[in-house]
Amino acid sequence: MNAELKIRKPSRPFYFNTSEHLLRITRHRAATLGELHETLRECDDGSIFQHTFRTLQEHHFIRQGFSNDFAHWSLSACHEPVLAEQLASVDVREFTAIQGLRDRMVEIVGEFIQSHPHAAVRPAHEQFYFCAADLVVLPTPFVPNSLPEFVDALKQVSVHSIHHHFIEARLRLHEMSNDFSRWLEEEVGLGEAAQAVERIDIYTNTMEGVRQQIIRIVQQAAN
């Protein structure tokens, strides 16, 4: 990529936002895998979001372990490691809408209890309480209008802001992308850097690790 594109001044700044999640306990709960299967069909979208996308943010400092609450409960309360592994293998990056993610979870649990009917009615060690997250987007003071300013802001914003723009953005954009990659490609002309950012693995990195990788990618592209 030529130097002229690398130093192209953005036509619009990048507005760093962050998000807060108002947690509420819903009326839904599950005491068996069969009840989990049924409740996954009817619970609020906010519950699916809370127990999958939101879990990644809450446990951003953990490099290993289950990536969603459904997988964790299947193992710890139901003692079903095979199902837990199947649920944990679901990559939220493959979905741009909650309904698609919901359908995949329902499919996995449904196929498991069809193959293991006794597991559907066996009481869990503890109930699964469905919570839901209501999203509140908040602005930050960081509005960079150049690549150096963008990197400087990346170093200062919270991991919640990184999560908002890098992971939650898929649901907002309804695209297999993120806010950082879109801005780098559309406003700065750094298509290769945008693709490199998109390839960062959120399951082998903490949110802090994601931040550092984005910074390295952008700095290398700018040199």
N, C-alpha and C positions, 0 to 999 in steps of 0.2 A: 504494500500500500504506500502511495507516495506521500512525501512530507506535507504537501499542501493540504491533503485531506486530513492528515493527522492534526494539524493545527487550526482547522476550520473553526471559526467562532460560532458557537451555537446560536441559532435564531431565537431560542427561548431558553431560559434557565431551567435547571432541575430543581423542583420544589421538594425538598425532603419533608416528608410527613412521618408521623408515627401513629400507632393505633393502641388504644386501650380497649379492654374487653370486659364488659360488665357481666359477671358470671351469675347465673341463676340456676337453682335446682328445679327441674321440671317434675311433672307428675309421673313420668315414666320410670320404670325400674324393671330389672330382670333378675329372676332367681334361678333360672335354668337357661341352657343354650337355646331351647325352643322359644322361651320368652324373649331372649335377645334377638333371635331371628325375626320374630313378629314385630318387636318394638323398633328394630332398625328400619322397618318399612314405613312406620307411621310417625316417628319422632320428628321434631322440628329440624329444619336445615341447620339451625344454630347448634344443635346437639352433635350432628355429624361433624360440623366444623370444629367444635370444641374438643372432641375426642380424637381428632386426626390432625388437622392443620395446626390447631392451637397447641396440641401436645408437643409439637416440634419446638415451639417457642418456649414453652414452660420448661422443657428439658434440653434447652439449647446447649448446655454445658456438658451433656453426656454424649460420648462418642459411640458407645455401644449400648445394646438393649433394644427393647421393643419400641417401635416408633409411634404406636397409637394405643389408646387405653383399652380398646376392644381386645387386642392381642394380649396385653398384660393381664386382663381379667380372665381370659380363656386359660391362661397358664396358672396364675396364682390362685384363682377361686374355683376353676373347673378342672384343673389338672389335665388339660388337653394340649400338650406341647405341639402336636402336629397342626392342630387348628391355629394355635398361637403363631406358629411360624408362617402359616399361609396368610393370616391377617397382617402380620408384620411385613410381609413381602410386598404389600400394596404400596406403590409409590404415588404420593399425592401429586407429584409433578405431571403425572399422566392425565390429570383431570383439570378441566377449566370450568366445571360446574359441580355443585354439590350432588346433584342427582346422579351423575355418573359414578361418583365415589360411593354414594349410598347403594346403588345397584350392585356394584362390585362386592361390597361387604355382605349384602344380602345373599348374593350368589355363593360366596365362599362358605358362609355359615350354613346355608341351605344344603349345599352339596355334602358338607361334612355330616350333618345330622341325618341326611338320607342314607349315607353309608354307615353311620353309627347311631341308629335310632335310640339305643339305650342312653346315649349321652344327652339327648334332647330333653329328657325328663329328670335326669339326675340332679338333685339340688346342689347348687354351688355353695362353696364354703362361706361366701358372703355375697350379698346382692350387688348388682351393678346399678348405680344411681345415675340416670342420665341428666347431665347438666347441659346448659346452653350458653353460648357466648354472644352477646350483642356488641357489635363493633362500633367504636367511636373513633373517628379519624381526627387527629390533631395536627396542626401545622408546627413546624419547628423554625428556628431563626435562620436555618441554613438554606440559602437559595443561590447556589453557585451558577455563574454565567461563563465559566471557562473550565478547561480541563484541570488546571492546577487547583482552582477553587473547589472543584468536584472532589478531587482526591483529599483535600484538606477537610472537607465536610465529612467524607466517609470515615475519616479517622476520629471524628468527634461525636457523631450521632450515636444513639443508643443501639443496642442489638435489636430492640423492638422495632426501630426504624428499618434496620436491615431486613428483618423478617417481613415487615409490611411491604417493602418494595420488591423483595426477592422471591418470596413465597406466596404471600396472600394476593399479590398482583395478578396471578393467573385467574383467580375467580373474578376479579374486577374487570380485567381485560378480555376475558374469555378467549385467551390465546395461550399457546405454549411458549410463553416468554415471560419477561419480567421488566420492571420499570427501568432498571439500569441498562439492560441490553438495548431496549428500544431507544433510549436517549442517546446512548453511545453511537448507535447506527444511524438514526434519523437526524440527529442534531449535530453530531461531530464527524460523522463519516467513518467511524471506526467499526466497520462490519466484522472484521476478524476478531477484534477484541470483544465485541458484543456476543459473538458465538462462543468464545472462550468462557465468558462469564456465565452464559447459559449452561455450559457443560459442568460447572462446579457441582460436585456431589454433596447434597445436603445431608445425606445419611452417613457419611464418613467424616463430616466436618461439624464442628460447633458453629454457632452463628458468628462467634468471634473469628473462627477460622475462615468462614465465608467472607467476612469483611476483609481480612488480610489478603485473601486470594484475589478479590476484586481490585484492591489497591495495587497489587503487584502487576496484574494484567493491564490495568490502565496506565500505570507508570511505564511499563515496557513498551506499550503501544505508542506512547507519547514521545519516546526517545528516538 
